[in-house]
Each structure stands twice: as structure tokens, then as C-alpha cells.
């Protein structure tokens, strides 16, 4: 659900009209979604090499490029291609991991230290007036 909401969020950002034109930010952020579902993304790219899928992606890019030249910036077609790949990755999914025993989520000492420092930096220092929020 998180990847789907992220794609929707960045689709709305990619569609922002001038003078904001923040589509490049959406492209840069969506590219990194690969790391959340690498196996499913590779499977989606493999499926996208089929002729029917290539025709569908080419049509979506052509429509986005037509609209991009009229009102939006040129990063919209690139975003459409990425969105199609990641939407297909969500449908393909990744194989479930083998679970013989319940997973235990424990934080190491270093993890606790980093979380603690982050909380101090984000919340305690601004309250004490030692860190400016700008």
C-alpha cells in the first residue's frame, strides 16, 4: 500500500502546472522505489518487454508527451514509464519469504543510539532553542 500511495503522491506532484513544475523531483524519488521491491520490479520489467506491454507503455508515453508539451514539463513522460513499471511491480508482487519461525524485531545498541540521537535532534534541541527550524 505504501508504494501505491507514493506513486499517487508523486503523480500529483508530476502534474503540477507552471511555475512549480516539480516533475523532476517525482522522477528522482520514484526511481528509488526499486529498493523497496527489487524482485517484483525486475519481474515487471521482464513482463514489460512483451510486445503488447511495450505498445501500452508507448501509448501512455505518447499521451503524456503530448500533454507535457502543451502545459507541463518534459519529465512527465519519464514519470509515466516509471509509474507503469512500478504499478506492474505491485501487481506482480514478490514471492513470500519462507517463515519457519516468527520474525523477531529487535534493535541493536547502535540502532537505539541512532534513533535516540535523531529524536533529540528533531524534537529536544528545537524546544530548548539550540536548533533553529527554518
Chimera marker file (.cmm) of the C-alpha trace (Angstrom):
<marker_set name="trace">
<marker id="1" x="0.000" y="0.000" z="0.000" r="1" g="1" b="0" radius="0.5"/>
<marker id="2" x="2.909" y="2.341" z="0.711" r="1" g="1" b="0" radius="0.5"/>
<marker id="3" x="4.323" y="2.136" z="-2.804" r="1" g="1" b="0" radius="0.5"/>
<marker id="4" x="0.891" y="2.718" z="-4.321" r="1" g="1" b="0" radius="0.5"/>
<marker id="5" x="0.342" y="5.815" z="-2.187" r="1" g="1" b="0" radius="0.5"/>
<marker id="6" x="3.835" y="7.031" z="-3.036" r="1" g="1" b="0" radius="0.5"/>
<marker id="7" x="3.127" y="6.633" z="-6.756" r="1" g="1" b="0" radius="0.5"/>
<marker id="8" x="-0.134" y="8.545" z="-6.372" r="1" g="1" b="0" radius="0.5"/>
<marker id="9" x="1.575" y="11.290" z="-4.397" r="1" g="1" b="0" radius="0.5"/>
<marker id="10" x="4.354" y="11.692" z="-6.964" r="1" g="1" b="0" radius="0.5"/>
<marker id="11" x="1.863" y="11.548" z="-9.837" r="1" g="1" b="0" radius="0.5"/>
<marker id="12" x="0.128" y="14.567" z="-8.346" r="1" g="1" b="0" radius="0.5"/>
<marker id="13" x="3.475" y="16.321" z="-7.957" r="1" g="1" b="0" radius="0.5"/>
<marker id="14" x="4.412" y="15.482" z="-11.569" r="1" g="1" b="0" radius="0.5"/>
<marker id="15" x="1.160" y="17.062" z="-12.746" r="1" g="1" b="0" radius="0.5"/>
<marker id="16" x="1.762" y="20.409" z="-11.060" r="1" g="1" b="0" radius="0.5"/>
<marker id="17" x="1.315" y="23.273" z="-13.511" r="1" g="1" b="0" radius="0.5"/>
<marker id="18" x="3.772" y="26.105" z="-14.129" r="1" g="1" b="0" radius="0.5"/>
<marker id="19" x="5.549" y="27.811" z="-12.440" r="1" g="1" b="0" radius="0.5"/>
<marker id="20" x="6.011" y="24.939" z="-9.960" r="1" g="1" b="0" radius="0.5"/>
<marker id="21" x="6.832" y="22.134" z="-12.455" r="1" g="1" b="0" radius="0.5"/>
<marker id="22" x="8.227" y="19.722" z="-9.880" r="1" g="1" b="0" radius="0.5"/>
<marker id="23" x="8.100" y="16.620" z="-12.096" r="1" g="1" b="0" radius="0.5"/>
<marker id="24" x="11.848" y="16.154" z="-11.953" r="1" g="1" b="0" radius="0.5"/>
<marker id="25" x="11.584" y="15.645" z="-8.201" r="1" g="1" b="0" radius="0.5"/>
<marker id="26" x="8.964" y="12.940" z="-8.720" r="1" g="1" b="0" radius="0.5"/>
<marker id="27" x="11.142" y="11.127" z="-11.248" r="1" g="1" b="0" radius="0.5"/>
<marker id="28" x="14.101" y="11.260" z="-8.884" r="1" g="1" b="0" radius="0.5"/>
<marker id="29" x="12.064" y="9.936" z="-5.973" r="1" g="1" b="0" radius="0.5"/>
<marker id="30" x="10.192" y="7.203" z="-7.847" r="1" g="1" b="0" radius="0.5"/>
<marker id="31" x="13.409" y="5.748" z="-9.262" r="1" g="1" b="0" radius="0.5"/>
<marker id="32" x="14.389" y="4.856" z="-5.721" r="1" g="1" b="0" radius="0.5"/>
<marker id="33" x="11.223" y="2.783" z="-5.219" r="1" g="1" b="0" radius="0.5"/>
<marker id="34" x="13.177" y="-0.044" z="-6.830" r="1" g="1" b="0" radius="0.5"/>
<marker id="35" x="14.879" y="-0.683" z="-3.491" r="1" g="1" b="0" radius="0.5"/>
<marker id="36" x="11.540" y="-1.389" z="-1.785" r="1" g="1" b="0" radius="0.5"/>
<marker id="37" x="10.550" y="-4.204" z="-4.161" r="1" g="1" b="0" radius="0.5"/>
<marker id="38" x="13.549" y="-5.240" z="-6.281" r="1" g="1" b="0" radius="0.5"/>
<marker id="39" x="12.336" y="-8.738" z="-7.229" r="1" g="1" b="0" radius="0.5"/>
<marker id="40" x="8.886" y="-7.527" z="-8.219" r="1" g="1" b="0" radius="0.5"/>
<marker id="41" x="10.351" y="-4.620" z="-10.207" r="1" g="1" b="0" radius="0.5"/>
<marker id="42" x="12.678" y="-6.918" z="-12.144" r="1" g="1" b="0" radius="0.5"/>
<marker id="43" x="9.729" y="-9.208" z="-12.882" r="1" g="1" b="0" radius="0.5"/>
<marker id="44" x="7.683" y="-6.214" z="-14.041" r="1" g="1" b="0" radius="0.5"/>
<marker id="45" x="10.471" y="-5.053" z="-16.353" r="1" g="1" b="0" radius="0.5"/>
<marker id="46" x="10.741" y="-8.588" z="-17.723" r="1" g="1" b="0" radius="0.5"/>
<marker id="47" x="6.977" y="-8.581" z="-18.386" r="1" g="1" b="0" radius="0.5"/>
<marker id="48" x="7.213" y="-5.127" z="-19.969" r="1" g="1" b="0" radius="0.5"/>
<marker id="49" x="9.425" y="-6.450" z="-22.765" r="1" g="1" b="0" radius="0.5"/>
<marker id="50" x="6.448" y="-8.237" z="-24.288" r="1" g="1" b="0" radius="0.5"/>
<marker id="51" x="5.118" y="-6.523" z="-27.434" r="1" g="1" b="0" radius="0.5"/>
<marker id="52" x="1.657" y="-5.764" z="-26.045" r="1" g="1" b="0" radius="0.5"/>
<marker id="53" x="3.124" y="-4.193" z="-22.914" r="1" g="1" b="0" radius="0.5"/>
<marker id="54" x="5.580" y="-2.157" z="-24.974" r="1" g="1" b="0" radius="0.5"/>
<marker id="55" x="2.695" y="-0.848" z="-27.079" r="1" g="1" b="0" radius="0.5"/>
<marker id="56" x="0.724" y="0.125" z="-23.960" r="1" g="1" b="0" radius="0.5"/>
<marker id="57" x="3.711" y="1.903" z="-22.408" r="1" g="1" b="0" radius="0.5"/>
<marker id="58" x="4.497" y="3.665" z="-25.691" r="1" g="1" b="0" radius="0.5"/>
<marker id="59" x="0.887" y="4.864" z="-25.917" r="1" g="1" b="0" radius="0.5"/>
<marker id="60" x="0.950" y="6.187" z="-22.354" r="1" g="1" b="0" radius="0.5"/>
<marker id="61" x="4.238" y="7.973" z="-23.000" r="1" g="1" b="0" radius="0.5"/>
<marker id="62" x="2.914" y="9.481" z="-26.244" r="1" g="1" b="0" radius="0.5"/>
<marker id="63" x="-0.165" y="10.816" z="-24.456" r="1" g="1" b="0" radius="0.5"/>
<marker id="64" x="1.920" y="12.183" z="-21.616" r="1" g="1" b="0" radius="0.5"/>
<marker id="65" x="4.395" y="13.768" z="-24.028" r="1" g="1" b="0" radius="0.5"/>
<marker id="66" x="1.569" y="15.417" z="-25.958" r="1" g="1" b="0" radius="0.5"/>
<marker id="67" x="0.178" y="16.916" z="-22.770" r="1" g="1" b="0" radius="0.5"/>
<marker id="68" x="3.634" y="17.780" z="-21.461" r="1" g="1" b="0" radius="0.5"/>
<marker id="69" x="4.467" y="19.920" z="-24.453" r="1" g="1" b="0" radius="0.5"/>
<marker id="70" x="1.248" y="21.882" z="-24.017" r="1" g="1" b="0" radius="0.5"/>
<marker id="71" x="1.143" y="22.610" z="-20.309" r="1" g="1" b="0" radius="0.5"/>
<marker id="72" x="3.597" y="20.580" z="-18.265" r="1" g="1" b="0" radius="0.5"/>
<marker id="73" x="7.297" y="19.936" z="-18.269" r="1" g="1" b="0" radius="0.5"/>
<marker id="74" x="9.051" y="17.164" z="-20.148" r="1" g="1" b="0" radius="0.5"/>
<marker id="75" x="9.658" y="14.918" z="-17.127" r="1" g="1" b="0" radius="0.5"/>
<marker id="76" x="6.036" y="13.717" z="-17.231" r="1" g="1" b="0" radius="0.5"/>
<marker id="77" x="6.641" y="11.048" z="-19.927" r="1" g="1" b="0" radius="0.5"/>
<marker id="78" x="9.573" y="9.656" z="-17.939" r="1" g="1" b="0" radius="0.5"/>
<marker id="79" x="7.411" y="9.565" z="-14.829" r="1" g="1" b="0" radius="0.5"/>
<marker id="80" x="4.658" y="7.730" z="-16.733" r="1" g="1" b="0" radius="0.5"/>
<marker id="81" x="7.088" y="4.996" z="-17.790" r="1" g="1" b="0" radius="0.5"/>
<marker id="82" x="8.350" y="4.595" z="-14.235" r="1" g="1" b="0" radius="0.5"/>
<marker id="83" x="4.820" y="4.618" z="-12.821" r="1" g="1" b="0" radius="0.5"/>
<marker id="84" x="3.730" y="1.897" z="-15.261" r="1" g="1" b="0" radius="0.5"/>
<marker id="85" x="6.706" y="-0.279" z="-14.304" r="1" g="1" b="0" radius="0.5"/>
<marker id="86" x="6.159" y="0.151" z="-10.565" r="1" g="1" b="0" radius="0.5"/>
<marker id="87" x="2.388" y="-0.292" z="-10.839" r="1" g="1" b="0" radius="0.5"/>
<marker id="88" x="3.036" y="-3.574" z="-12.651" r="1" g="1" b="0" radius="0.5"/>
<marker id="89" x="5.537" y="-4.491" z="-9.935" r="1" g="1" b="0" radius="0.5"/>
<marker id="90" x="2.802" y="-4.006" z="-7.354" r="1" g="1" b="0" radius="0.5"/>
<marker id="91" x="0.550" y="-6.363" z="-9.307" r="1" g="1" b="0" radius="0.5"/>
<marker id="92" x="3.278" y="-8.952" z="-9.842" r="1" g="1" b="0" radius="0.5"/>
<marker id="93" x="4.367" y="-8.858" z="-6.227" r="1" g="1" b="0" radius="0.5"/>
<marker id="94" x="7.312" y="-10.686" z="-4.831" r="1" g="1" b="0" radius="0.5"/>
<marker id="95" x="7.381" y="-14.280" z="-3.667" r="1" g="1" b="0" radius="0.5"/>
<marker id="96" x="6.589" y="-14.657" z="0.019" r="1" g="1" b="0" radius="0.5"/>
<marker id="97" x="9.538" y="-15.296" z="2.261" r="1" g="1" b="0" radius="0.5"/>
<marker id="98" x="9.792" y="-18.639" z="3.984" r="1" g="1" b="0" radius="0.5"/>
<marker id="99" x="8.777" y="-18.301" z="7.604" r="1" g="1" b="0" radius="0.5"/>
<marker id="100" x="9.507" y="-21.244" z="9.799" r="1" g="1" b="0" radius="0.5"/>
<marker id="101" x="9.544" y="-19.235" z="12.975" r="1" g="1" b="0" radius="0.5"/>
<marker id="102" x="8.038" y="-15.863" z="13.817" r="1" g="1" b="0" radius="0.5"/>
<marker id="103" x="10.258" y="-12.934" z="12.981" r="1" g="1" b="0" radius="0.5"/>
<marker id="104" x="11.668" y="-11.103" z="15.952" r="1" g="1" b="0" radius="0.5"/>
<marker id="105" x="12.311" y="-7.427" z="15.550" r="1" g="1" b="0" radius="0.5"/>
<marker id="106" x="14.996" y="-6.333" z="17.911" r="1" g="1" b="0" radius="0.5"/>
<marker id="107" x="17.031" y="-3.187" z="17.775" r="1" g="1" b="0" radius="0.5"/>
<marker id="108" x="20.752" y="-3.368" z="18.255" r="1" g="1" b="0" radius="0.5"/>
<marker id="109" x="22.554" y="-0.984" z="20.555" r="1" g="1" b="0" radius="0.5"/>
<marker id="110" x="23.684" y="1.106" z="17.575" r="1" g="1" b="0" radius="0.5"/>
<marker id="111" x="20.109" y="1.288" z="16.232" r="1" g="1" b="0" radius="0.5"/>
<marker id="112" x="18.851" y="2.535" z="19.591" r="1" g="1" b="0" radius="0.5"/>
<marker id="113" x="21.615" y="5.140" z="19.699" r="1" g="1" b="0" radius="0.5"/>
<marker id="114" x="20.795" y="6.436" z="16.212" r="1" g="1" b="0" radius="0.5"/>
<marker id="115" x="17.063" y="6.598" z="16.963" r="1" g="1" b="0" radius="0.5"/>
<marker id="116" x="17.752" y="8.399" z="20.228" r="1" g="1" b="0" radius="0.5"/>
<marker id="117" x="20.059" y="10.946" z="18.604" r="1" g="1" b="0" radius="0.5"/>
<marker id="118" x="17.507" y="11.533" z="15.856" r="1" g="1" b="0" radius="0.5"/>
<marker id="119" x="14.742" y="12.190" z="18.380" r="1" g="1" b="0" radius="0.5"/>
<marker id="120" x="16.964" y="14.563" z="20.359" r="1" g="1" b="0" radius="0.5"/>
<marker id="121" x="17.972" y="16.415" z="17.185" r="1" g="1" b="0" radius="0.5"/>
<marker id="122" x="14.426" y="16.640" z="15.809" r="1" g="1" b="0" radius="0.5"/>
<marker id="123" x="12.454" y="17.390" z="18.959" r="1" g="1" b="0" radius="0.5"/>
<marker id="124" x="14.533" y="18.267" z="22.013" r="1" g="1" b="0" radius="0.5"/>
<marker id="125" x="17.051" y="20.709" z="20.509" r="1" g="1" b="0" radius="0.5"/>
<marker id="126" x="14.381" y="22.933" z="18.861" r="1" g="1" b="0" radius="0.5"/>
<marker id="127" x="12.365" y="23.018" z="22.096" r="1" g="1" b="0" radius="0.5"/>
<marker id="128" x="15.464" y="24.087" z="24.038" r="1" g="1" b="0" radius="0.5"/>
<marker id="129" x="16.220" y="26.754" z="21.440" r="1" g="1" b="0" radius="0.5"/>
<marker id="130" x="19.514" y="25.144" z="20.450" r="1" g="1" b="0" radius="0.5"/>
<marker id="131" x="18.440" y="24.255" z="16.925" r="1" g="1" b="0" radius="0.5"/>
<marker id="132" x="16.641" y="26.594" z="14.547" r="1" g="1" b="0" radius="0.5"/>
<marker id="133" x="13.789" y="25.181" z="12.498" r="1" g="1" b="0" radius="0.5"/>
<marker id="134" x="13.799" y="27.073" z="9.216" r="1" g="1" b="0" radius="0.5"/>
<link id1="1" id2="2" r="1" g="1" b="0" radius="0.2"/>
<link id1="2" id2="3" r="1" g="1" b="0" radius="0.2"/>
<link id1="3" id2="4" r="1" g="1" b="0" radius="0.2"/>
<link id1="4" id2="5" r="1" g="1" b="0" radius="0.2"/>
<link id1="5" id2="6" r="1" g="1" b="0" radius="0.2"/>
<link id1="6" id2="7" r="1" g="1" b="0" radius="0.2"/>
<link id1="7" id2="8" r="1" g="1" b="0" radius="0.2"/>
<link id1="8" id2="9" r="1" g="1" b="0" radius="0.2"/>
<link id1="9" id2="10" r="1" g="1" b="0" radius="0.2"/>
<link id1="10" id2="11" r="1" g="1" b="0" radius="0.2"/>
<link id1="11" id2="12" r="1" g="1" b="0" radius="0.2"/>
<link id1="12" id2="13" r="1" g="1" b="0" radius="0.2"/>
<link id1="13" id2="14" r="1" g="1" b="0" radius="0.2"/>
<link id1="14" id2="15" r="1" g="1" b="0" radius="0.2"/>
<link id1="15" id2="16" r="1" g="1" b="0" radius="0.2"/>
<link id1="16" id2="17" r="1" g="1" b="0" radius="0.2"/>
<link id1="17" id2="18" r="1" g="1" b="0" radius="0.2"/>
<link id1="18" id2="19" r="1" g="1" b="0" radius="0.2"/>
<link id1="19" id2="20" r="1" g="1" b="0" radius="0.2"/>
<link id1="20" id2="21" r="1" g="1" b="0" radius="0.2"/>
<link id1="21" id2="22" r="1" g="1" b="0" radius="0.2"/>
<link id1="22" id2="23" r="1" g="1" b="0" radius="0.2"/>
<link id1="23" id2="24" r="1" g="1" b="0" radius="0.2"/>
<link id1="24" id2="25" r="1" g="1" b="0" radius="0.2"/>
<link id1="25" id2="26" r="1" g="1" b="0" radius="0.2"/>
<link id1="26" id2="27" r="1" g="1" b="0" radius="0.2"/>
<link id1="27" id2="28" r="1" g="1" b="0" radius="0.2"/>
<link id1="28" id2="29" r="1" g="1" b="0" radius="0.2"/>
<link id1="29" id2="30" r="1" g="1" b="0" radius="0.2"/>
<link id1="30" id2="31" r="1" g="1" b="0" radius="0.2"/>
<link id1="31" id2="32" r="1" g="1" b="0" radius="0.2"/>
<link id1="32" id2="33" r="1" g="1" b="0" radius="0.2"/>
<link id1="33" id2="34" r="1" g="1" b="0" radius="0.2"/>
<link id1="34" id2="35" r="1" g="1" b="0" radius="0.2"/>
<link id1="35" id2="36" r="1" g="1" b="0" radius="0.2"/>
<link id1="36" id2="37" r="1" g="1" b="0" radius="0.2"/>
<link id1="37" id2="38" r="1" g="1" b="0" radius="0.2"/>
<link id1="38" id2="39" r="1" g="1" b="0" radius="0.2"/>
<link id1="39" id2="40" r="1" g="1" b="0" radius="0.2"/>
<link id1="40" id2="41" r="1" g="1" b="0" radius="0.2"/>
<link id1="41" id2="42" r="1" g="1" b="0" radius="0.2"/>
<link id1="42" id2="43" r="1" g="1" b="0" radius="0.2"/>
<link id1="43" id2="44" r="1" g="1" b="0" radius="0.2"/>
<link id1="44" id2="45" r="1" g="1" b="0" radius="0.2"/>
<link id1="45" id2="46" r="1" g="1" b="0" radius="0.2"/>
<link id1="46" id2="47" r="1" g="1" b="0" radius="0.2"/>
<link id1="47" id2="48" r="1" g="1" b="0" radius="0.2"/>
<link id1="48" id2="49" r="1" g="1" b="0" radius="0.2"/>
<link id1="49" id2="50" r="1" g="1" b="0" radius="0.2"/>
<link id1="50" id2="51" r="1" g="1" b="0" radius="0.2"/>
<link id1="51" id2="52" r="1" g="1" b="0" radius="0.2"/>
<link id1="52" id2="53" r="1" g="1" b="0" radius="0.2"/>
<link id1="53" id2="54" r="1" g="1" b="0" radius="0.2"/>
<link id1="54" id2="55" r="1" g="1" b="0" radius="0.2"/>
<link id1="55" id2="56" r="1" g="1" b="0" radius="0.2"/>
<link id1="56" id2="57" r="1" g="1" b="0" radius="0.2"/>
<link id1="57" id2="58" r="1" g="1" b="0" radius="0.2"/>
<link id1="58" id2="59" r="1" g="1" b="0" radius="0.2"/>
<link id1="59" id2="60" r="1" g="1" b="0" radius="0.2"/>
<link id1="60" id2="61" r="1" g="1" b="0" radius="0.2"/>
<link id1="61" id2="62" r="1" g="1" b="0" radius="0.2"/>
<link id1="62" id2="63" r="1" g="1" b="0" radius="0.2"/>
<link id1="63" id2="64" r="1" g="1" b="0" radius="0.2"/>
<link id1="64" id2="65" r="1" g="1" b="0" radius="0.2"/>
<link id1="65" id2="66" r="1" g="1" b="0" radius="0.2"/>
<link id1="66" id2="67" r="1" g="1" b="0" radius="0.2"/>
<link id1="67" id2="68" r="1" g="1" b="0" radius="0.2"/>
<link id1="68" id2="69" r="1" g="1" b="0" radius="0.2"/>
<link id1="69" id2="70" r="1" g="1" b="0" radius="0.2"/>
<link id1="70" id2="71" r="1" g="1" b="0" radius="0.2"/>
<link id1="71" id2="72" r="1" g="1" b="0" radius="0.2"/>
<link id1="72" id2="73" r="1" g="1" b="0" radius="0.2"/>
<link id1="73" id2="74" r="1" g="1" b="0" radius="0.2"/>
<link id1="74" id2="75" r="1" g="1" b="0" radius="0.2"/>
<link id1="75" id2="76" r="1" g="1" b="0" radius="0.2"/>
<link id1="76" id2="77" r="1" g="1" b="0" radius="0.2"/>
<link id1="77" id2="78" r="1" g="1" b="0" radius="0.2"/>
<link id1="78" id2="79" r="1" g="1" b="0" radius="0.2"/>
<link id1="79" id2="80" r="1" g="1" b="0" radius="0.2"/>
<link id1="80" id2="81" r="1" g="1" b="0" radius="0.2"/>
<link id1="81" id2="82" r="1" g="1" b="0" radius="0.2"/>
<link id1="82" id2="83" r="1" g="1" b="0" radius="0.2"/>
<link id1="83" id2="84" r="1" g="1" b="0" radius="0.2"/>
<link id1="84" id2="85" r="1" g="1" b="0" radius="0.2"/>
<link id1="85" id2="86" r="1" g="1" b="0" radius="0.2"/>
<link id1="86" id2="87" r="1" g="1" b="0" radius="0.2"/>
<link id1="87" id2="88" r="1" g="1" b="0" radius="0.2"/>
<link id1="88" id2="89" r="1" g="1" b="0" radius="0.2"/>
<link id1="89" id2="90" r="1" g="1" b="0" radius="0.2"/>
<link id1="90" id2="91" r="1" g="1" b="0" radius="0.2"/>
<link id1="91" id2="92" r="1" g="1" b="0" radius="0.2"/>
<link id1="92" id2="93" r="1" g="1" b="0" radius="0.2"/>
<link id1="93" id2="94" r="1" g="1" b="0" radius="0.2"/>
<link id1="94" id2="95" r="1" g="1" b="0" radius="0.2"/>
<link id1="95" id2="96" r="1" g="1" b="0" radius="0.2"/>
<link id1="96" id2="97" r="1" g="1" b="0" radius="0.2"/>
<link id1="97" id2="98" r="1" g="1" b="0" radius="0.2"/>
<link id1="98" id2="99" r="1" g="1" b="0" radius="0.2"/>
<link id1="99" id2="100" r="1" g="1" b="0" radius="0.2"/>
<link id1="100" id2="101" r="1" g="1" b="0" radius="0.2"/>
<link id1="101" id2="102" r="1" g="1" b="0" radius="0.2"/>
<link id1="102" id2="103" r="1" g="1" b="0" radius="0.2"/>
<link id1="103" id2="104" r="1" g="1" b="0" radius="0.2"/>
<link id1="104" id2="105" r="1" g="1" b="0" radius="0.2"/>
<link id1="105" id2="106" r="1" g="1" b="0" radius="0.2"/>
<link id1="106" id2="107" r="1" g="1" b="0" radius="0.2"/>
<link id1="107" id2="108" r="1" g="1" b="0" radius="0.2"/>
<link id1="108" id2="109" r="1" g="1" b="0" radius="0.2"/>
<link id1="109" id2="110" r="1" g="1" b="0" radius="0.2"/>
<link id1="110" id2="111" r="1" g="1" b="0" radius="0.2"/>
<link id1="111" id2="112" r="1" g="1" b="0" radius="0.2"/>
<link id1="112" id2="113" r="1" g="1" b="0" radius="0.2"/>
<link id1="113" id2="114" r="1" g="1" b="0" radius="0.2"/>
<link id1="114" id2="115" r="1" g="1" b="0" radius="0.2"/>
<link id1="115" id2="116" r="1" g="1" b="0" radius="0.2"/>
<link id1="116" id2="117" r="1" g="1" b="0" radius="0.2"/>
<link id1="117" id2="118" r="1" g="1" b="0" radius="0.2"/>
<link id1="118" id2="119" r="1" g="1" b="0" radius="0.2"/>
<link id1="119" id2="120" r="1" g="1" b="0" radius="0.2"/>
<link id1="120" id2="121" r="1" g="1" b="0" radius="0.2"/>
<link id1="121" id2="122" r="1" g="1" b="0" radius="0.2"/>
<link id1="122" id2="123" r="1" g="1" b="0" radius="0.2"/>
<link id1="123" id2="124" r="1" g="1" b="0" radius="0.2"/>
<link id1="124" id2="125" r="1" g="1" b="0" radius="0.2"/>
<link id1="125" id2="126" r="1" g="1" b="0" radius="0.2"/>
<link id1="126" id2="127" r="1" g="1" b="0" radius="0.2"/>
<link id1="127" id2="128" r="1" g="1" b="0" radius="0.2"/>
<link id1="128" id2="129" r="1" g="1" b="0" radius="0.2"/>
<link id1="129" id2="130" r="1" g="1" b="0" radius="0.2"/>
<link id1="130" id2="131" r="1" g="1" b="0" radius="0.2"/>
<link id1="131" id2="132" r="1" g="1" b="0" radius="0.2"/>
<link id1="132" id2="133" r="1" g="1" b="0" radius="0.2"/>
<link id1="133" id2="134" r="1" g="1" b="0" radius="0.2"/>
</marker_set>
